[in-house]
Amino acid sequence: MYLDGEFAFGLARILAVWLNVGLELDEKKIAELQAEDQHEEAYQKALHFLSYRPRSSDEVRRNLTQRGLSEELVGDTLQRLQQAGLVNDAEFARSWIENRDTFRPRSQLALRTELRRKGLADEVIESALRDHVNEEVLALDAARKYAARLAGLAWPDFRRKLGAFLARRGFSYDTIAPVVSKVWKESSRTADGGETLDDKDRL
């Protein structure tokens, strides 16, 4: 933007498209244009940040704040993104859980911790966990995927390693014990000495 033949400030193309040489602008209009440009620049930065993967509101807020944007500008940008459906914490939580279910199943406890780190409100997290998480199914999926690494192990080692793996994923003992037993039986393995799994062998 040039004023009286001298460069004054830049404008996003979307804002400058209606301007032409010789157009008269008063101080109020110039201030409005500068404010609009700041908002458009913040919005474009947010879109770039969102282009890599879905983000929570808090992630977007922190990113824009780190770029030196004012609290008011960050808030306005977030509101615009939310109205456009580009930032939605409930949808983000659902997507995060589904992604974990597919690639790295883990417990409700672990998922809750991850989502809190993303800055989601507790009510959003609990709603998503209630609607989209089945603890036993998650543990079973995780155990079946990991069990392939334990091929050939005797029951005690199989039980110990698979149980430890599920514990690291945040699953409770009450969930781990029957899941390990089920996956062992599915694999048609027997305990040392040909003894099948019984109650005394349980975790």
N, C-alpha and C positions, 0 to 999 in steps of 0.2 A: 504494500500500500504506500503510495507516494502522495504527500501533501505539499502543495505549492512547489512541485518539482523536486522535492527531496524525500528520500526514503524515510518513512515514519515507523511502520511495523508490518509484520507479515500477517496474512490471513489464509486460513484453509481455503482450498479451491471451492469447496461447496458453499462457503460464505461469500466469496468474492465474485461468483459467477454473474451476479446481477449488477456489479459496479462497472462504470465506464469512465473514460477520460472526460474531465470537465464537470463531473458530478459534484455538487456542493454538499458538504457535510458539516453540520455544526458540532460543537463539542459534545453534546449529549449523544448524538448518533455515533460519533467516533468512539466514545466510551462504551456504548452498547456493542459495537462491532468487536472491540477488544475483548469484552467479557464473553461474547458469543464464541470468539475464536479460542479463548482459554477453555471453555467448555467442550468445544469440538476437539481440541487437541487432547484433552483428558480422556474423552470418549474413545478416540482412536488408539491411544495408549492402552486403554483397558481392553479394547477389541484385540489388539495384538497379543496381550497377555492371555486372553481367553482362547487364542487360536491354537495353542499347543494342546490343551486339554480342558475339560470342565473345571471350574473353580468355585469355591464357596465365596459368600459375600465377604467374609473376613479376609480371605486370601487376596481378593481384589482390593479391598480397603488398604491392607498393609502394603501391597505393591505400589499403589498410587501415592500413599503417604511417603513411602521411601523415595519416591521420585520428586518430593518437595511440594506436592500439591496441597492446597489449603484444605482444612477439614470440611469447609462448606462446599468446595468444588468436588471433593471426593464423595460427599454425601449426595450431591446432585447427580454425579455420574453414575453412582450405584443405583439410584432411583430410576434413572433412564434405562439402565441395563435390565433392571428387574421388570420394568414395564414392557420392555421388548422381549421378555422371556429368555434373556441370555444369561441371567444369573438367578438361580432358584435353589435355595438351600435344601428344600425337601427333595427335589429332583436330583440334586448333587448327591445327597445321602443314599438315595435309591441306587443311583448309578455306581457309586463307590462300592456298595455292598454287592451288587451284581457282578462287578468286575472281580472282587475278591472271591466270590463264590466260584467263579469260572476258573481263575488262575491260581489263587492262593487261599483256599478256604481257611477260615479261622473263627474263633469263638465270638459270641456276643461281647464278651469282656474286651477282647482285642479290638473288635470293630468299634466299640464305644470309645475306647482310648484314641484310636486313630481319628475318628470323626471329631472328637473334642479338640484334638490338635489342629484340625482344620478350622476351628472357631465356630462350629455349629452349636446352636442352642440345644440345651438338654431335651426340650420337648420335641424338637425336630428329630434328634437322634433316637429317642425312645420310640417315637411313632414309626420311624423307618425300621428299627430293629423288630418291633412288634409285627409289622406287616410283611417283612421280607426275609426274616431269619428263622430257620429251624435248626437249633443247636445240634441235634442228633444227626440230621442230614448233612450238615456242614462237616461235622467230625468224621462221618463215614466217608464222605467224598475225599477229604484230606487224607484219611488213612489208606484208602484204596489206591490213591495216586502214589503215596510214599511207599506202600508195601512192595512195589516192584523192586525197590532198592534192597529189600531184605530177603530176596529169594535165596533159599538154601539154608537159612538160619534155623536153628532148633528153637523150640517154643520159648525157653527162657530169654534168649537173646532177642528174639522177635518181639516178645512182650515188652521187654525193657526199652528197646530202641524205638518201637512204634509209640509206646506210652510216653516216652520222653519227648518225642516229636510233637505229639498232640498237646502235651503240657506246655511246650514252648509256644504253641499257637493259642494258648489261653483257655483250653478246655479243662473242665473240672474232672476230678476223679470219677464221679458218678457217671459222667458221659464217656470217659475214656475206657473204663473197664469193659462194658458190654461191646463197645465198638471194636476194641482190639480182639476180643474173643470172636466176634462175628467175622472180621476180616481174616483172622487165622483159619477159621473153619471154611470160609470161601476159598481160601488158597489150598485147601485139602492138605494142610500140614498136620503133623502129629507131634506130640511132645517127645522129648528124649526117651529112648527105650521103647518107642511105639505106643506110649501111653497117650491117650487122647485127653484133651483139655477137660478138667473137671473143676469142681468148686474149690478145691485146695490150691489149684494153680492160678486162680483168678488174681488180678492185680491187688 
